[in-house]
Amino acid sequence: MTKAYAQSEKESFCLVTFQYGNPAAPTFARYTDWTEDFVGGYVGTPSMKITLPENGGTFEERPLKIEMPLDAFTDNASNGLPHSPIYVTVQEISRALSGGPEALNLIVFRGRVTKTVRNPDGRSSRMQFNALPVKSRIEVPLALACNHHCPWTLFGRGCG
C-alpha cells in the first residue's frame, strides 16, 4: 500500500533513484529508507544504509555508499556481468517546521555508480553501491551560486 508522506510520524527520510539502461528510455529502480512504500513507486527498504560524502569544494573522490539487501535490481547490478552505467540521485524529504503537509525536498547527491560490492563486511544477502558525484567527474570547480546572475543551487530545483 502506498501512503502520502503527511500521514507519517517520521520527520525525514531519503528517496533513492537509480537510472540505467537505454538513455533515450531509461529504466528506474526507486527505494526509500522509510518503512513503507512511497508515492512514485519507491520501495520501502528500512534496512538501507546511506553514507553521504562530505560536501566540499575540492576534486577529491569521496564516494556515496548505499548498502541494501539483494533483490532483482541489486542482484543484477552486482553480479559481475557487464551492464549499462547506473546513475543515482538521493533526495531528502523533511517535514515542514510549521507542521502540515508541506515538506522540504532537497537533492543531496547526484552521481554515477562506480563500484558494487556483494556481501560487504561479510554480511550475506546484502550489497553496496559506491558512487561518485557529478562534480568529481567533470573536473571543473563548482559550488553553490554566489552571485546575482544565477540564484539556483547547482543541480537543485530550477537549475538548468
Salt bridges, closest charged atoms under 4 A:
ASP33 OD1 - LYS10 NZ 3.91
GLU36 OE1 - LYS3 NZ 3.71
GLU60 OE2 - ARG62 NH2 3.34
GLU67 OE1 - ARG123 NH2 2.34
GLU67 OE2 - ARG126 NE 2.87
ASP75 OD1 - ARG118 NH2 2.26
ASP121 OD2 - ARG123 NH2 3.51
